[in-house]
Amino acid sequence: MLEQRRQWIRKRFGDIGNTLLGKIEDTKDIIWPDLVKECEIRGNKLKFQKIEDIEKSAERIAEIYRNGLDEINGNSEYEWHLVPDEIIRKVRTGDWNFYGCYFNGILILAESFHIIRGQRAIQLVWAVVEPIYRGKGTWQPWHEYLDSLIEMSGAQMGFCFVVTTHKYSQIALEKIGYRPMGFFIGGEFMGGSDGYYYRQNVIYYGKLFGEGKKHIQKFDTMELTEKAEKLVNTVKELWEYNE
């Protein structure tokens, strides 16, 4: 019996197959690209770029989140977006950063990004347009910009949860090739400055880049329950995924 157990040491579970495997040493380090994009939408000249000089910009970033995203109040995972010093501290770790949209030199949109280094992935965390600047046509071109951004970063995957209180983010992500990969019932704790909260149902979206597309487990090697298989078949159809 002991000899049989020893066969599991340093062995992968499942029949993955050697031809599928990539070398860990060949994976890229993820960087924060200095990507700048300028465009004119509805007569509005917009500039997308990394938010530089975080010490000077943190107060403005926090102001945008305070004015435009009340739901992060009461959620300690995200509430730091409201505090300039905490924004600076997060960015200094190297694993968090902010990119944004400028209109007439004013920052009007901010989005936080988190590098998940072990997963070779970047999470798109919270994007918000300050309410008084909404309606200027920023949302879709912003998502086109961030798609290029994630690809340039060297990440193998971009992913995020998307709110279900409106469809704009879902539409914008689907237009740039992101696809739903999960439905989380009560997945996000949504608070508020009034002291109340609820749990919002959210959709997780993802997109693979570069080497990330080449080393995906084959579907026929997966062991699934009947319920799990139903979910897999639905997601596979949405991704239009063919092995």
C-alpha positions as CSV (number, residue, x, y, z in Angstrom):
1,M,0.0,0.0,0.0
2,L,2.8,2.4,0.9
3,E,4.5,1.7,-2.5
4,Q,1.2,2.5,-4.3
5,R,1.0,5.8,-2.4
6,R,4.5,6.8,-3.4
7,Q,3.5,6.8,-7.0
8,W,1.5,10.0,-6.3
9,I,4.5,12.0,-5.1
10,R,5.4,14.8,-7.5
11,K,2.7,13.7,-9.9
12,R,0.0,15.8,-11.5
13,F,-3.5,14.7,-11.1
14,G,-5.3,13.9,-14.3
15,D,-4.1,12.9,-17.8
16,I,-2.9,16.4,-18.8
17,G,-0.4,15.2,-21.5
18,N,3.1,16.5,-22.0
19,T,2.4,18.2,-25.3
20,L,0.2,20.7,-23.5
21,L,2.8,21.8,-21.0
22,G,4.7,25.1,-21.2
23,K,7.9,25.9,-19.3
24,I,7.5,28.0,-16.2
25,E,10.9,29.7,-16.9
26,D,9.6,30.9,-20.2
27,T,6.6,32.9,-18.8
28,K,6.9,36.6,-19.0
29,D,7.1,39.1,-16.1
30,I,4.1,41.4,-16.0
31,I,4.8,45.1,-16.4
32,W,2.7,48.3,-16.3
33,P,2.9,49.6,-19.9
34,D,3.2,53.4,-20.5
35,L,0.5,53.3,-23.1
36,V,-1.0,56.6,-24.2
37,K,-4.0,56.9,-26.5
38,E,-5.7,60.1,-27.7
39,C,-9.0,60.2,-29.5
40,E,-12.0,62.5,-30.1
41,I,-15.4,61.3,-29.3
42,R,-18.5,63.4,-29.8
43,G,-16.3,66.4,-30.1
44,N,-14.6,65.6,-26.8
45,K,-10.8,65.2,-26.9
46,L,-9.8,62.4,-24.6
47,K,-6.5,61.1,-23.5
48,F,-6.0,57.6,-21.9
49,Q,-2.9,56.8,-20.0
50,K,-1.3,55.6,-16.7
51,I,-2.0,58.0,-13.9
52,E,1.5,59.4,-13.1
53,D,2.9,61.0,-10.0
54,I,0.6,59.0,-7.7
55,E,1.5,61.2,-4.7
56,K,-0.1,64.2,-6.4
57,S,-2.9,62.3,-8.1
58,A,-4.1,60.2,-5.2
59,E,-6.5,62.9,-3.9
60,R,-8.2,63.3,-7.3
61,I,-8.5,59.5,-7.7
62,A,-10.1,59.2,-4.3
63,E,-12.5,62.1,-5.1
64,I,-13.7,60.3,-8.3
65,Y,-14.4,57.1,-6.3
66,R,-16.1,59.0,-3.5
67,N,-18.3,60.8,-6.0
68,G,-19.0,57.9,-8.3
69,L,-18.8,54.6,-6.5
70,D,-20.7,54.8,-3.2
71,E,-21.0,51.0,-3.2
72,I,-17.4,50.4,-2.0
73,N,-18.2,52.0,1.4
74,G,-18.2,49.3,4.1
75,N,-16.2,46.8,2.0
76,S,-12.6,46.7,3.3
77,E,-11.4,45.0,0.2
78,Y,-12.1,48.1,-1.8
79,E,-12.7,51.0,0.6
80,W,-9.1,52.0,0.4
81,H,-9.9,53.5,-3.1
82,L,-11.5,56.4,-1.0
83,V,-8.3,57.2,0.9
84,P,-5.4,59.0,-0.8
85,D,-2.7,57.6,1.5
86,E,-3.9,54.0,1.0
87,I,-4.0,54.5,-2.8
88,I,-0.3,55.6,-2.7
89,R,0.6,52.7,-0.5
90,K,-1.0,50.2,-2.8
91,V,0.6,51.6,-5.9
92,R,4.0,51.5,-4.3
93,T,3.7,47.7,-3.8
94,G,4.1,47.4,-7.6
95,D,1.2,45.0,-7.8
96,W,-1.5,47.7,-8.1
97,N,-1.9,50.6,-10.4
98,F,-4.3,53.2,-11.8
99,Y,-5.0,54.2,-15.4
100,G,-7.4,56.9,-16.4
101,C,-9.0,59.2,-18.9
102,Y,-8.2,62.9,-19.1
103,F,-10.6,65.5,-20.6
104,N,-9.2,69.0,-21.0
105,G,-6.4,68.0,-18.7
106,I,-8.8,66.9,-16.0
107,L,-8.8,63.3,-14.8
108,I,-12.4,62.2,-15.2
109,L,-12.2,58.4,-15.2
110,A,-10.0,56.1,-13.0
111,E,-9.6,52.3,-13.0
112,S,-7.7,50.2,-10.6
113,F,-5.7,47.1,-11.8
114,H,-4.2,44.3,-9.8
115,I,-1.4,42.0,-11.0
116,I,-2.0,38.5,-9.7
117,R,1.6,37.4,-10.4
118,G,1.3,33.7,-9.5
119,Q,-1.6,33.4,-12.1
120,R,0.2,35.5,-14.7
121,A,-3.0,37.6,-14.8
122,I,-4.3,41.1,-14.3
123,Q,-7.6,41.8,-12.6
124,L,-9.6,44.8,-13.8
125,V,-10.9,45.9,-10.4
126,W,-13.0,49.1,-10.3
127,A,-13.6,51.6,-13.1
128,V,-15.6,54.8,-12.5
129,V,-16.3,57.9,-14.4
130,E,-17.0,60.9,-12.2
131,P,-20.8,61.6,-12.5
132,I,-20.6,65.1,-13.8
133,Y,-18.4,63.9,-16.8
134,R,-20.6,61.0,-17.8
135,G,-22.1,61.0,-21.3
136,K,-18.9,62.1,-23.1
137,G,-18.5,58.7,-24.8
138,T,-15.5,57.5,-22.8
139,W,-16.7,53.9,-21.9
140,Q,-16.2,51.9,-25.0
141,P,-13.0,53.5,-26.2
142,W,-11.7,53.1,-22.6
143,H,-12.3,49.4,-22.8
144,E,-10.5,49.2,-26.2
145,Y,-7.6,51.0,-24.6
146,L,-7.4,48.6,-21.6
147,D,-7.6,45.6,-23.9
148,S,-4.3,46.8,-25.6
149,L,-3.0,47.6,-22.2
150,I,-3.4,44.1,-20.8
151,E,-2.0,42.5,-24.0
152,M,1.1,44.8,-23.8
153,S,1.6,44.0,-20.1
154,G,2.6,40.4,-20.7
155,A,-0.3,39.0,-18.7
156,Q,-1.7,35.7,-19.9
157,M,-5.2,36.6,-18.8
158,G,-7.3,39.6,-18.0
159,F,-10.4,39.1,-15.8
160,C,-12.9,40.9,-13.7
161,F,-16.3,40.8,-12.1
162,V,-19.0,42.9,-13.8
163,V,-22.0,44.4,-12.1
164,T,-25.5,43.4,-13.0
165,T,-27.2,46.7,-12.2
166,H,-26.6,47.9,-15.7
167,K,-25.4,46.3,-19.0
168,Y,-22.9,48.9,-20.2
169,S,-19.8,47.2,-18.8
170,Q,-20.9,43.8,-20.1
171,I,-21.4,45.2,-23.6
172,A,-18.1,47.0,-23.6
173,L,-16.2,43.9,-22.5
174,E,-17.9,41.6,-25.0
175,K,-17.0,44.0,-27.8
176,I,-13.3,43.6,-27.0
177,G,-13.4,39.8,-26.8
178,Y,-14.0,39.1,-23.1
179,R,-16.5,36.3,-22.4
180,P,-18.5,35.3,-19.3
181,M,-16.8,32.6,-17.3
182,G,-19.0,32.4,-14.2
183,F,-22.1,33.7,-12.5
184,F,-21.6,34.4,-8.8
185,I,-24.9,34.6,-6.8
186,G,-24.4,37.2,-4.2
187,G,-20.8,37.4,-5.2
188,E,-20.0,41.0,-4.2
189,F,-20.7,42.9,-0.9
190,M,-22.1,46.2,-2.0
191,G,-22.2,48.8,0.8
192,G,-23.0,52.5,0.9
193,S,-22.3,55.7,2.8
194,D,-25.9,55.4,4.3
195,G,-24.7,52.4,6.3
196,Y,-26.7,49.8,4.4
197,Y,-25.5,46.9,2.1
198,Y,-26.7,44.1,-0.1
199,R,-25.0,41.2,-2.0
200,Q,-25.0,41.8,-5.7
201,N,-25.1,39.0,-8.3
202,V,-22.1,39.4,-10.6
203,I,-20.7,38.0,-13.8
204,Y,-17.1,37.1,-14.1
205,Y,-15.5,37.8,-17.5
206,G,-12.1,36.8,-18.8
207,K,-9.9,36.8,-21.9
208,L,-6.7,34.9,-22.6
209,F,-3.6,36.5,-24.2
210,G,-0.4,35.2,-25.8
211,E,1.0,32.0,-24.3
212,G,-2.1,31.7,-22.2
213,K,-4.0,30.5,-25.2
214,K,-1.6,27.6,-25.9
215,H,-1.6,25.7,-22.6
216,I,-5.2,25.2,-21.7
217,Q,-6.4,21.9,-20.2
218,K,-8.3,19.8,-22.8
219,F,-12.0,19.5,-22.1
220,D,-12.0,15.7,-22.6
221,T,-9.5,15.3,-19.6
222,M,-11.9,17.0,-17.2
223,E,-13.8,15.0,-14.6
224,L,-17.1,16.7,-13.9
225,T,-20.3,16.1,-12.0
226,E,-23.5,16.4,-14.0
227,K,-24.2,19.9,-12.7
228,A,-20.6,21.1,-13.3
229,E,-20.7,19.7,-16.9
230,K,-23.8,21.8,-17.6
231,L,-21.9,24.9,-16.5
232,V,-18.8,24.0,-18.5
233,N,-20.9,23.4,-21.7
234,T,-22.6,26.8,-21.3
235,V,-19.3,28.6,-20.8
236,K,-17.6,26.7,-23.6
237,E,-20.4,27.8,-26.0
238,L,-20.2,31.5,-24.9
239,W,-16.4,31.4,-25.5
240,E,-17.0,29.8,-28.9
241,Y,-14.1,27.6,-27.8
242,N,-12.9,24.8,-30.1
243,E,-10.0,22.6,-29.2
